[in-house]
Amino acid sequence: MSYRGAIILLTLLIASCAAGPPVQEMSDARQAIAAAEESDAATLAPDELNEARALLEQAETQLRARYYGMAQENAIRARNRAVEALLASQAVDED
């Protein structure tokens, strides 16, 4: 790894350690998954919903390990996939 790459990696590591727990992001992800489940995404958009659940599970594991930066990133990704599942299930319902 180059010197510059090592500096960037170290900076990201320090930033992720300095941040607190991603409480809002975790809550947003859980709420988005719940909304997708209520719109029958488990049947109408199962791939997106399952990916959202897996990402949230990873985020929860990272949160317990105090890897807050990674937990925040995966919580955001989980929320986004859950929103995609919700929109996909609503689109199928409209057809």
Backbone bond lengths (Angstrom), bond angles and torsions (degrees), N, CA, C in turn:
res aa  C-N    CA-C-N  psi(-1)  N-CA   C-N-CA  omega(-1)  CA-C   N-CA-C  phi
1 M - - - 1.443 - - 1.530 107.63 -
2 S 1.302 115.45 140.57 1.457 119.93 179.85 1.528 110.29 -74.00
3 Y 1.301 114.76 164.27 1.473 120.72 178.26 1.522 110.30 -60.25
4 R 1.334 115.76 -43.79 1.466 120.34 -179.58 1.531 110.58 -63.28
5 G 1.320 117.46 -42.61 1.464 121.52 178.31 1.515 111.35 -62.43
6 A 1.331 116.67 -39.21 1.463 120.53 179.17 1.523 110.73 -65.48
7 I 1.320 117.01 -39.50 1.477 121.54 178.71 1.532 110.13 -64.32
8 I 1.326 116.52 -43.28 1.461 120.42 179.92 1.526 110.13 -64.18
9 L 1.309 116.71 -44.84 1.461 120.94 179.03 1.523 111.27 -61.92
10 L 1.309 117.06 -43.91 1.457 121.67 178.97 1.527 111.16 -63.10
11 T 1.324 116.79 -41.07 1.464 121.65 178.69 1.525 110.67 -62.50
12 L 1.332 116.69 -44.44 1.463 120.34 178.56 1.526 111.44 -64.34
13 L 1.304 116.75 -39.67 1.459 120.98 179.30 1.522 111.11 -64.15
14 I 1.311 116.44 -44.43 1.468 121.03 179.08 1.524 110.25 -64.44
15 A 1.320 116.90 -41.64 1.467 120.60 -179.89 1.520 111.00 -64.32
16 S 1.318 117.04 -39.46 1.462 118.89 -179.43 1.523 111.31 -71.44
17 C 1.301 118.38 -29.52 1.463 121.43 178.05 1.520 111.49 -75.98
18 A 1.308 116.85 -33.38 1.459 121.33 -175.96 1.527 111.91 -73.84
19 A 1.309 116.39 -27.20 1.452 120.15 -177.95 1.519 110.41 -73.69
20 G 1.316 115.27 152.60 1.457 120.12 176.62 1.513 110.83 -84.35
21 P 1.309 116.61 -179.38 1.464 120.99 179.51 1.534 111.25 -60.34
22 P 1.313 117.23 139.81 1.471 120.97 -178.66 1.528 111.59 -81.73
23 V 1.310 115.96 67.05 1.460 122.10 -174.51 1.528 111.56 -60.14
24 Q 1.311 116.93 -48.65 1.468 120.54 -177.36 1.520 111.26 -64.75
25 E 1.317 117.41 -42.66 1.458 120.95 -178.86 1.530 111.23 -64.47
26 M 1.332 116.43 -39.27 1.461 120.27 178.52 1.533 109.85 -65.36
27 S 1.315 116.50 -42.99 1.460 120.93 178.52 1.526 111.23 -63.25
28 D 1.317 116.38 -44.03 1.467 120.95 178.92 1.527 110.71 -59.55
29 A 1.323 116.75 -42.98 1.464 120.79 -179.64 1.520 110.94 -64.34
30 R 1.318 116.90 -44.44 1.468 120.79 179.45 1.528 111.27 -62.25
31 Q 1.322 116.32 -42.29 1.462 120.34 -179.93 1.526 111.75 -66.81
32 A 1.321 116.32 -39.61 1.465 120.16 179.32 1.527 110.70 -66.25
33 I 1.326 116.98 -40.06 1.464 120.70 177.60 1.523 109.97 -64.60
34 A 1.334 117.04 -43.28 1.465 120.56 178.68 1.533 110.90 -61.36
35 A 1.315 117.44 -41.52 1.463 120.87 178.84 1.523 110.88 -64.68
36 A 1.328 116.64 -40.93 1.465 120.25 178.12 1.530 110.73 -64.43
37 E 1.333 116.03 -40.90 1.470 119.80 178.73 1.526 111.16 -63.13
38 E 1.319 116.49 -39.61 1.469 120.75 179.32 1.521 112.22 -66.62
39 S 1.326 117.33 -25.25 1.468 120.53 179.88 1.526 111.44 -92.89
40 D 1.332 116.49 15.18 1.465 123.49 176.50 1.529 112.92 67.54
41 A 1.315 116.30 31.88 1.463 120.30 178.21 1.523 112.24 -65.00
42 A 1.328 117.56 -23.48 1.467 119.75 178.31 1.520 110.77 -60.96
43 T 1.318 116.40 -29.73 1.460 121.00 178.37 1.521 111.49 -96.46
44 L 1.328 116.35 -40.23 1.463 120.81 -171.44 1.526 114.33 -90.95
45 A 1.317 118.22 -23.38 1.476 122.62 179.64 1.526 109.02 -146.38
46 P 1.333 117.48 58.77 1.467 120.08 -172.60 1.526 114.46 -65.28
47 D 1.318 117.71 -35.15 1.470 119.42 -177.94 1.521 111.44 -63.47
48 E 1.327 115.92 -47.37 1.455 120.34 -179.76 1.531 111.21 -63.85
49 L 1.332 115.89 -43.71 1.459 120.00 -178.82 1.526 111.20 -65.89
50 N 1.308 117.37 -42.94 1.470 120.20 178.77 1.521 111.52 -63.65
51 E 1.324 116.84 -38.40 1.467 119.63 177.37 1.528 110.27 -65.82
52 A 1.326 117.33 -40.46 1.464 120.95 177.89 1.523 110.40 -61.15
53 R 1.321 116.41 -44.01 1.470 120.08 178.94 1.527 111.42 -62.97
54 A 1.332 116.56 -41.91 1.469 120.42 -179.79 1.525 110.73 -65.34
55 L 1.322 117.24 -40.60 1.463 120.79 178.86 1.525 110.98 -65.69
56 L 1.332 117.02 -39.23 1.458 120.25 177.55 1.529 110.30 -65.62
57 E 1.307 116.86 -39.98 1.468 120.09 177.75 1.534 110.82 -62.17
58 Q 1.338 116.27 -41.56 1.468 119.60 176.17 1.523 110.26 -62.12
59 A 1.322 116.34 -43.14 1.467 120.65 -179.84 1.521 110.64 -62.07
60 E 1.323 117.15 -40.20 1.465 120.12 179.03 1.526 111.23 -65.02
61 T 1.318 116.60 -40.15 1.467 121.00 176.98 1.526 110.17 -63.49
62 Q 1.319 116.70 -43.97 1.461 121.25 179.41 1.521 111.01 -66.38
63 L 1.312 116.77 -36.27 1.464 120.64 178.21 1.527 110.40 -62.98
64 R 1.329 116.50 -45.01 1.466 120.05 178.30 1.526 111.68 -62.95
65 A 1.330 116.50 -31.69 1.463 120.85 178.63 1.533 111.86 -85.04
66 R 1.317 116.10 0.48 1.467 123.57 -179.66 1.527 113.71 65.37
67 Y 1.324 116.24 29.95 1.460 122.37 171.98 1.525 106.57 -92.90
68 Y 1.314 115.50 71.46 1.448 121.42 -170.06 1.522 114.26 -63.67
69 G 1.309 117.27 -37.88 1.467 120.24 179.37 1.519 111.39 -62.93
70 M 1.326 116.76 -46.75 1.461 120.71 178.76 1.522 110.88 -67.45
71 A 1.325 117.19 -38.18 1.468 120.93 178.26 1.523 110.47 -62.58
72 Q 1.317 116.22 -42.42 1.461 120.07 178.69 1.525 110.96 -62.57
73 E 1.318 116.71 -45.41 1.463 120.71 -179.82 1.534 110.96 -60.65
74 N 1.320 117.17 -46.14 1.459 119.58 -178.85 1.520 112.46 -71.20
75 A 1.324 118.01 -31.21 1.461 120.31 175.47 1.527 110.30 -65.37
76 I 1.307 117.01 -40.98 1.470 121.23 177.66 1.525 110.01 -64.76
77 R 1.322 116.18 -43.40 1.464 120.19 178.38 1.531 110.37 -63.55
78 A 1.335 117.22 -39.48 1.463 121.21 178.35 1.525 110.38 -62.55
79 R 1.324 115.96 -44.72 1.469 119.88 178.62 1.527 110.95 -60.16
80 N 1.322 115.70 -44.68 1.464 119.51 -178.92 1.524 112.09 -62.83
81 R 1.333 116.85 -42.73 1.471 120.12 178.72 1.525 110.55 -67.00
82 A 1.321 117.63 -36.67 1.461 120.18 177.99 1.525 110.89 -66.06
83 V 1.305 117.06 -38.69 1.467 120.71 176.66 1.528 109.55 -64.17
84 E 1.331 116.71 -41.18 1.468 120.02 176.54 1.529 110.36 -61.11
85 A 1.333 117.45 -41.49 1.465 121.28 178.13 1.525 110.49 -63.31
86 L 1.321 116.26 -43.15 1.461 120.93 178.52 1.525 110.85 -60.57
87 L 1.325 117.05 -48.64 1.466 121.22 -178.96 1.526 110.69 -64.54
88 A 1.327 117.49 -40.10 1.455 120.68 178.69 1.516 111.34 -64.52
89 S 1.321 116.89 -41.04 1.462 119.28 179.98 1.519 111.00 -69.30
90 Q 1.314 116.92 -35.43 1.476 119.69 176.75 1.518 111.08 -68.15
91 A 1.325 117.31 -36.27 1.465 120.81 178.65 1.524 110.59 -65.81
92 V 1.324 117.27 -38.88 1.461 121.21 178.42 1.520 109.88 -67.58
93 D 1.325 116.55 -39.99 1.468 121.05 179.02 1.531 112.21 -61.62
94 E 1.321 116.50 -32.76 1.466 121.01 -177.27 1.512 112.26 -75.27
95 D 1.330 116.80 -22.18 1.478 119.58 -177.93 1.491 113.52 -73.90
